[in-house]
């Protein structure tokens, strides 16, 4: 368990570093130069008294630092959820395998539990840490110790509930990111409105270009942040749904493949 948490933490750190480097490189190399060129063209058209073509290009909408931070958090959250989703799929693959080959009509007594446990203990170490093998092994060990089917049922239920709580707690970082992105967007809104108010004297003199540019920063940052938070929350709910289904399917698998064969003295 500690090794799994350590590898996941290392993955999250490297995913964050890579995301920062890649997103910043794209912004510096492509997005900001293109947005600055378009804004410069509009400024020249306005200075020449020409009709300004106000194109709300995507690069102009996402050019500011708040939007860059939002995209970094978005891709970091997607990387974390992708890691957890891949692990969930691997655990689900075990549900298709016959970890306990108990023939129909066989009765499993408490003294037989140790023999079936050896099959689970022979699995690769990383698979032993998955929910289904852990639950089956705990059930067999409890049955060998107590000989009580009710105690086995309670053990299976406790394992699945503990796993559900653990999976939920491990999503706290993604939920924090989903909260942080709109907050960063509101920071951009406050910054833009503050800049617009600081240039109010120019608007009084008839030059409203600075005010409109600052208000554009305010509204663009909020717009981008809210759109990205919608994407994260959708992916988060889909991942949580797959994890909840895994826990429920695991519990049903144990009932079908083990519980109905147990016979107490």
N, C-alpha and C positions, 0 to 999 in steps of 0.2 A: 504494500500500500504506500509506504514512504517513497519507494523508488518510482512508483507511478506519479505521485504528487510532484516529485522532484523533476521528472522528465516533462510533465505538463507545465510546470513553472518555467523551465528553461525554454520550452517552445513558445510560451507567451512572451517572454522577454525578447527572444530573437524575432518573433513575429512583429512586435512593436518596433524594434530597431529597423527591420527591413521595410516596414510600412512607412516609417518616417523618411527614410532615405529615398525610397521610390517616389512617394507622393511629392516630396519637396523637389526632387529632381524634375518631375513632370511640370510642376508649377513654375520653377525657375526657367526651364528650357523651352516650354511651349505655352502654357496658359497665360502667364503674366505678360510675356512679350506680345502675344497676339491681342490680349485685351488692351494693353497700353497703346498698341498701334491703332486699334479701332477707336479708342477714346480720343487719341490725338487727331485722327481724321475728322471726328465730329467737332472737336474744338477748332480746327482750321476752317471747317465749313461755316461754323458759327461766326468766327472772326471775319470771314470774307463776306458775311451777310447772305450766305447761301442757305437754302432750305436744308436743315439738318435731318439726315436719315437716322432716326433713332431705332437701331436694331438691338433688341435685347438678346444679344448673342450669349450662348451658354458660358463662354469664356469670360465675358464681362460679369455675369451673375456670380460666378464662383471664384473670382480673382483674388479676393481679400484673404487676410490671414485667418479670420474666423472660419471661413469656409474650408480652408486648407486643414485646419485643426479638426474640423468635423469629418472630413474625408479620411484623415488619419485614424480617428477613432472608429469610423465605420468599418474600414478594412481590417483593423485590429480585432474588432468584435466579430466580424465574419470569419476571420482566421480561427479565433477561439471556438466559435460555434462549429466551424468545419471540423476541427480536431475532435470535439466532443461528439459530433454527429457521426464521424467515421468510427469512433470507438463504439457507439451505440449499434451501428450496423454490424460490426464484428461480433458483438455480444448476441445480436439477433441471429446470426448465422449458427450459433451453438444450439438454438432451439430446433434447427432442422437436423441436428445430429443425434444419434442414439448414444447418449453418454452412459446410460444404464440399460443394458440389454437384459431386461427381465421378461421372460416368455409369458404369454397369456396363461392364466390358470396357476401361476406360481405363487406360493405364499412366502413372504419374507418375514422371518422370525428375527428377534433381537440379536441372536447369535450369528445370523447371516449378514448383519449390517456391515461388519468389518470387512467381509469379503468384497462386497459391492463398493465399499469406500476405496479400496485399492485401485479400482478403475479410475476414479476421480483424482486420486493422488498421483497417478501416472501421467496425467495431462501435463503439457508444457507449463512452465511457471507462470507465464503471462496469462494463459487461459484459466489457470486455477484461481486467478484474482477476479475473474468475471463473475457476475451475479449468479448465473445458473449453477455453475459448479460449486460455488461457495454455499448456496442455499441447499443443494442436494447433499453436500458433505455434512453440513450442520444438521440436517434432518436425520441422516443416517447415524451420526454420532449421538444425537439425542435419543434416538430410538434404541441404540445399543446400550445406552446408559440407563434409561428409565423404562424401556419397554412399553411406553405409553404412546398411543397414537395421538391423543389429545395434546401431549407435550410436543410431539413432532409438528402438529398443525400450528401450535403457538409459535414454535421456533421459525417455521416458514413465514408466518405472518410478520413476526418481528424483524426478520431479515429483510423482507421486502419493504416494510415501512421504513426501516433504517436506511436502506438504499435510496428510497424515494426522497427522504429528507436530505441525504448527502448530495444527491443530484441537484436538488433544489438549491442547496446552499452554495454549490460550486458555480451556479449561474449568477452569483451576486456581482461579479465583475462586469458581466454583460449588462445586467440591469443598471449598474452604475453608469456605464457608457451610454446606455439608452437615455438616462437622465441627464448626463453631462452634455450631450450634443445640443439639445434645445437650450440649455443654459449658456453654452458658448454662443449660440445664435443670438440670444438676448443680449449678451455682452456686446456683440457687433451692433445690435440695434441701438444700445445706449451710446456706444462710441460714435455711430453715425449721426444720431440726433444731437449729441454734444457738439460734434464738428459743425453741424448745420446751424446750431444756435450761435456758435462762435463766429460764423460768417453772416449773421443776420444783417450787420451794418452794410455789407455789400449788396444784399437784396434791396435794402432801402434806397441805395444809390442806383438801382436798376440792373445790377449784375447778379442774376440768380443762378449762374452756372455752378458756383461752389456749393450753394445750398442744395441744389438738386442732386449733385454728385454725392454729397454726404448722406442725403436721405436715401439715395440708391444703395449705398453701403448698408444702411440700417435695414431696409426692407429685404435686400438680397440675402443678407446673413440669416435673417429669420426664416425666409422662404426655404433656403437650402437646408438649414438645420431641421426644420419640421419634416421636410421630405425624407431626409436620411433617417430620422428617428422612426418614421413609419416603416421604412425598409427593415430596420433592426428589430422592431417589435414584431413584425410579421415573421421574420426568421426565428426569433426567440420563441415565439409561441409554437411554431412548427417543431422546433427541436424539443421543447418541453413535452409536446404531445407524443413524439416518438419515444421519449424516455419513459413517460407514464405508461405507454402501451407495452414497452419492454418489461417493466416491472409486473404489470398485470399478466402478460403472457407467460412470464417466468413462473408466477405463482400457479397459473393453470397447468403449465407443463409439469410442475412437481406433483400436483394432484393427480394428473393423468398417468405419469410415468413411474411414480413411486408410491404415493399415499394409498392408492387403492389396492396395492399388493401387500401392504403391511398387515401382519396378524400378531396381536398381542397375546401373551400367555394367559 
